[in-house]
Amino acid sequence: VIRRVTENDPLLPRLSKISELDDGKYGITNANTNCKWANYKGNGNVDMPANPNNPDFGHCVIENVPATNDGFNTMFYIKINGSTINAYSGDGDNVLAAYNNATDRGGFWSFKKVTEIPVAIGAAGWASICMPFPVAIPAGVTAYVAESAKDNVITLKEVSGTVPAKTAMIITGTANSEAKFTIAQATAATEVGENLFSGTTTERIDFSAEETFALGAAD
């Protein structure tokens, strides 16, 4: 189930990719998980999230919102199988659902292009990151991958330029600052070579005790 959040919630889980399908309609994919908006089949919520390995999309139609609806003539409806997809569930909940009320603002959509992902660098002066798409390492930030590990020592290797999607890294920079990583094309990325760090772009659960290790700053 896709749920509505505020603009202050983390950006990365909220990003979507829009792609044109063979029938002239559009598919919407979560940029972080690759889960797709699926076809609306009635009875409430949109069939979400679709399996990322399933090639089928919800075939979305984008239609202008008439200017008579409070002047929102720069916004649009998203319809699947003739039903209007509404971010407010008819203003009664916080789930994404079909709600065929042409004047309800929850059904008014607009695009906001995102080109950078902000990353907070804490008081220790470092952070760990793993992006679901290629990113360019910004000025003022030094990035490292784990080249090898022996005798309880990890050897880091500095990487620069644009790194491929899902590259797990440690970054260093000014303490208590924000670094902005520019989203890049896959063709611009350079492989980083051996990297013992394993990253994730989604929450992991059910870790086994004493079998999982994470990085942290010493007290």
Disulfide bonds with the S-S distance in Angstrom:
none
